[in-house]
Amino acid sequence: MPRPRIRRRVGWEPEAAYFKPRGIPVSRLEEEVLGIDELESLRLADLLGLYQEDAASRMNVSRQTFGRIVESARRKVADALVNGKALKIEGGVITMMTVTRKFRCSDCGHAWEIPFGTGRPEGCPSCKSVNIHRDEPERGFGRRFRGGRGRGCGRPVS
């Protein structure tokens, strides 16, 4: 009996789930099915330009598994483009990330949330000001400078 698949974490949901060549009726097209996890791997590796190790950790899989997912996705997209097939996006063993990021406008005080992975907003949706910042009180300094007590901060090293 094969090992159960680990759920792949996906941080973005596609707006369109079907692509086809122009001018050819759907009834005459062959379909290539691309999983949502495969589309996420293409987004992370090719669109965002992440290294496989970083992209794999975002998807909650190993680097080798990520490599297999992105290779399969690239093969399917290339097949659809070269051979004039429709591309249907559906399925996969996934968990949607519902993580959002909070922003606040320094000028008008407006606060809003956007989904993780959509990029930094260009301005405040209320007043269009570009003077915006992240508004997350739990956001710290990262793992390297926890409490200002990193290496070389006056404490003796034992």
N, C-alpha and C positions, 0 to 999 in steps of 0.2 A: 504494500500500500504506500503510495507516495506521501511525502511530507506535505502538510497543509501550507498553503501560500500565506506569506506575511502580508498584511494589508499595507498597501503603499499609500503614503500620505500625499495628498494633492492640495495645493494651495490656491488653485485657480480653476474656475469652471468656464468652459468655452461658451461663447454666445451663439455660435453656429455649430451645428452637429453634422452638417452634410455639405460636401463640396463636390461639384461635378463639372465636367467640361462644358463650355458654352455651346449651345446650338445642337446638342444631341439629347434626344428624349431619354428620360430616366429608364424607361422600359427597355431600351436597347443597350444600356450600360452594364458592365460588370462592376461589382462593388469590392472595395478593399476595406476591411473593418480595422480601425485604429482604436485601441483601448485608451481610456482617459489617462491611465498611468503612462502610456507611451507618449501621448501628447504632452503630458507634464514633463517627461524626460526631455523631449525636444525643446520645450520652452526654457527649461533650466540650462541645458547644455548649449543649445544653438542661439537662442534669443538673448538670454541673460549672460551667456558666456562663462558659466560657472565651471570650475574643475569638477571632474567626476566624483571626487571624494566629498566635496561640499554639497553637490547636488544629491548624492546618495544619502547623506545624512538628513537633508531636507525631506527626502521621500521615505525615510526610515527603512532603507535597504542597504545591503552591502555594496561596496564599490563594484564588485564583479557582477552582481545582479543588475545594478544600474547600467553597466556597460552592455549587458545583454538586452535590457529593455530599450535603450536608445538605439542599439544596432537594429533591432527588430522594427522599431518605429521608422528609422531612416529607410530601411528596405521597403517597407509598405508605402511610404510617401513617394519614393522614387518610382516604384512600380506603377502607382496610380498616375503620376505625372507623365512618365514615358509611354505607358501603354493606354492612356486615355480612359482610365477607370474612375469611377466615383469613389470618394473617400467618405466613409461613414464613421463618426466618432461616437463610441458607446462602450460601456462595459468596463471590466477590469475589477480586480479585488482592491478597492480603494477606501480611504477614509478622507473625507473633505475636512480641510483645516478651516476653522471658523475664526481664526485669529485676525484681529483688526488692530490697526494702529490709530492712535488718537493724536490729533493736531489742534493747535490753538493759534488764533491770529493775535499778534501783539498789538495791533492797532484797534480793532473793534471788540476783541475778547471772544469772538465766535469760536466754538469748539465743535469738531466733527470727527467722525471715524471713517477710515477707508480700509478695505481688505488688504491683508498682507500680500505682498508680491505684485502690487499694481504700480509701484513707483511712487516717487515723492510728488505731492500735488504742486501745481505751478503757482497757485495763489489761493487766497481765501475765497470760498464760494459765496460769502456774504458781501464783502467789500472789495474783492479782487486784489487786495494787498499781497505783496510777496513777502512781507514781514511775518512769517509763520514759523512755528517750532513744534517739536514733538511735545505732547502733553501727557506724559506717563510718569506718575510719581514713583512707581516701582522700578523704573529704569535706572540702573546703577552705572558703574564705571566699567563694567565688563569683568571678566574673571581675573585679569592681571593686576588690577589695582584695588582689590577689595579693602576698603577702609583705609587706604593710603599706606598700607603696611606691606608693600612689595619688597623685592630684593633691594638692598642698599638704602633703606629708609631709617638707618640709625640703630636697628636691632642687630645684636651680634648673631652671626650665623654659626650654628653648632654642627 
